[in-house]
Amino acid sequence: MVKNFNAEFDKLKIKFGYLNNSRLESPDLLALADLPSIEVLRSKLLGLLKAPSTKLVVLLNTPASQLARVLQAKADKGA
């Protein structure tokens, strides 16, 4: 938010800041401002945790769906 204000008005000059009793210089604060929000990081982590189970379900479902397509093709050809 401060970074957007700084880019728009060019009046605010951030020289340093503090995080957990550690002094951060301006480049460090700008790098910190570029990090995604906690909600974005949580959703990415959830996607990473969910991906293997999704791949497993698709892998287990593939032979059954292929068999169903073969049987349907045979039924369509016989009719």
C-alpha positions as CSV (number, residue, x, y, z in Angstrom):
1,M,0.0,0.0,0.0
2,V,2.8,2.4,0.9
3,K,4.7,1.3,-2.2
4,N,1.7,2.2,-4.4
5,F,1.4,5.6,-2.7
6,N,5.1,6.2,-3.2
7,A,5.0,5.3,-6.9
8,E,2.0,7.5,-7.5
9,F,2.9,10.6,-5.6
10,D,6.7,10.4,-5.2
11,K,6.5,12.4,-2.0
12,L,7.1,9.6,0.4
13,K,10.7,8.4,0.8
14,I,11.2,5.3,2.8
15,K,14.7,5.2,4.3
16,F,14.4,2.3,6.8
17,G,12.1,0.3,8.9
18,Y,12.0,-2.2,11.7
19,L,10.8,-5.8,11.7
20,N,11.2,-8.0,14.8
21,N,13.7,-5.5,16.3
22,S,15.8,-5.7,13.2
23,R,16.5,-2.6,11.1
24,L,15.6,-3.0,7.4
25,E,17.0,-0.6,4.8
26,S,14.9,0.7,1.9
27,P,15.8,-2.1,-0.6
28,D,14.9,-4.7,2.0
29,L,11.5,-3.0,2.6
30,L,10.8,-2.9,-1.1
31,A,11.6,-6.6,-1.4
32,L,9.3,-7.3,1.5
33,A,6.5,-5.3,-0.1
34,D,6.8,-7.4,-3.3
35,L,6.0,-10.6,-1.4
36,P,2.5,-12.0,-2.0
37,S,-0.1,-11.8,0.7
38,I,-0.6,-14.6,3.2
39,E,-3.8,-15.6,1.5
40,V,-2.0,-16.1,-1.8
41,L,0.7,-18.1,-0.2
42,R,-1.8,-20.3,1.6
43,S,-3.7,-21.0,-1.6
44,K,-0.5,-21.9,-3.4
45,L,0.4,-24.3,-0.6
46,L,-3.0,-25.9,-0.6
47,G,-2.7,-26.3,-4.4
48,L,0.6,-28.1,-3.9
49,L,-0.8,-30.4,-1.3
50,K,-3.9,-31.1,-3.3
51,A,-2.1,-31.9,-6.6
52,P,-0.8,-35.4,-5.8
53,S,-4.2,-36.6,-4.7
54,T,-5.9,-35.2,-7.8
55,K,-3.3,-37.0,-10.0
56,L,-3.9,-40.2,-8.1
57,V,-7.7,-40.0,-8.6
58,V,-7.2,-39.3,-12.3
59,L,-4.8,-42.2,-12.6
60,L,-7.1,-44.6,-10.9
61,N,-10.1,-43.4,-12.9
62,T,-8.5,-43.7,-16.3
63,P,-8.7,-47.5,-16.9
64,A,-12.4,-47.5,-15.9
65,S,-13.3,-44.7,-18.2
66,Q,-11.4,-46.3,-21.0
67,L,-13.2,-49.6,-20.5
68,A,-16.5,-47.7,-20.5
69,R,-15.7,-46.0,-23.8
70,V,-14.7,-49.3,-25.3
71,L,-17.9,-51.0,-24.2
72,Q,-20.0,-48.0,-25.4
73,A,-18.2,-48.1,-28.8
74,K,-18.9,-51.9,-29.0
75,A,-22.6,-51.3,-28.1
76,D,-22.9,-48.5,-30.7
77,K,-21.3,-50.6,-33.4
78,G,-23.5,-53.6,-32.6
79,A,-26.7,-51.5,-32.7
